[in-house]
């Protein structure tokens, strides 16, 4: 009967109702460690390897900068069920961080609703939203989502929201103009604070072939003509072309499974001579792996603006607009000549994260 009820809840009841029912129907407890604590809420425990990289890098960042604090990870799948247990034990000296990524706004409403639930649940703790991309458009749904974001975030007395690229930074600054309690920061995607080695990659054999890591979801911007041009240009290189993705599937994965998926993808990228991708973390994991990368646009601004803000000076990363596809062969040829980078070198100078570190220190 419990399984039937859970399946019904998951498939048919809106999140607003679930969050009220789950703590009563299936409560869970978590014994918190003693001492001052840093929480990581909405931690990925599903097979999106980009989100797994964000979670691992965020935990790595907190451990490296605050080794004296206890780290408490709250998986996204258990957030609702664990909230009451955590609320009963948390104190005002604990820091609440929420996972970074590209899920702020109306594109992924379930995750945004969970973020707002966490914000409302801890009014006496500093909350830091790690670097995010805000997604919006001119639709009624999007405008409603933005109003709700402003309403919820602005009611918290001590909240820092970090953008990972300039377009999101500017929009957040506009949205929260006049709300002095909402501090907007600007730092790179948190995965660029780490190294491939720190995220578990060890394999370092001679590279071969080209990896084609392209979207097939709502964020895809390529049409059939672009795919045809791309496939022809890749075939002309004479290298073996292998299809891959940063979505492995699965949910409620344990720590070991998450670590294996992330390390395995980094090692796969390391083993290629070139990665072609329109995924943000396809680009970032390529940089961490030291593998040259041809980057194509997706349906919103996050990959283009991230490249422009942080990676355009990296010789191993080339961003190609769709109306420049006539230069594909030349760009591919140049990238195939770029030397590989190190598994132990972060792609971004740590000074770029000073604002984030300062917000964490002052909590």
C-alpha positions, 0 to 999 in steps of 0.5 A: 500500500505504501508503494502505491501511495508513493507512486500516486503522490509522485505522478499525480499530486502537485509539488505544493500538495506533496510538500505538505503531505510527505512529511506526515506520510513518510517522515525521515530523520537526520541526526546532525553532527555536532559543531558548526555546520554548512548545509548543501540543500538540493544536492543532485542524486540523479543521473544528470552528470552536470548537476552531479559535478555541481554538487561535488564541486560545491561540497569540495569548495566548502570543505577546502575553504572551511575544513573546521565546519561539518558538511551536511548534504541533503539530497534533492529527493529527500528534501521535503521529508527531511526538512522538519528533522533539520529544522528541529536541530539547526541553529543560527550559526549554521549556514544554508547553501543551495545548489548552483546550476541552471534551474532558477526560473520557470524552466524547471519549476519543481526545483525552483519551488524546492529552492523557495521552500528551503528559503522559507524554512530557514528564516534565521540562517544566512542562505547562499544560493551558489552560482546560477543561471536564471531562465526567463522569457516573455510568457505569462508563466515566466513573468509569474515565476519571476514575481514569485522569486522576488516575493519569496527571496526578498522576505528572507532577511539574509540571503545571497544569490550568485549569478554565474554569468553576466546576463543573469547577474544583470537581470537579478540586479534589476529584479531585486533593486530596492531589496537591500537584504538580497545581495546579488553576487557574480562568480563562475560556475562552481565546477570551474573552482575544482579540478578533474582530479579533485572530482575523481578522474584518474585515467590518463591514456593517450587520447583518440577520437572525437566525442559528440555530446549534444542535447536532444531536449527543450534547450536544443538550438540546432536544427536538421541542417546544422546537424547535417553540416556538423556530421559532415565536418566531423566525418571529414576529420577522419577521426572515429566519432563517438556519441555520448551525453551528460545524462545517464539516467537514474534517481536516488543514487547513493554517493558512490554511484554519483562519484562513479558517474562523474569520474567516468564522464571526466575520464571519457572526456579526457580520453578524447582528442576533441569534444563537440557539445552544446551542453554547458557542463559538456564544455566545463568538464572538457576544460577540466579534463584538459580536452579541446572543445567545440562549443555550440549554442543552446536555446538560452544564454547560459552556454554562450555567456559563460564562454564569453565571461570566463572561457573565451581566452582559453585556446582549447575552447571555441564557441561557434555561432550557428550562422558561422557554421561555414567555418566548422572545418577550419575550427575543428582543424585548429582545435585538434592541434591544441595541446591537452591541459592538466587534470590537476589545474583548475580552469579559473583563477581562484580569485574569481570566487572571492565574493562567494568566499567572503559571503561564506566567511561572514556567516 
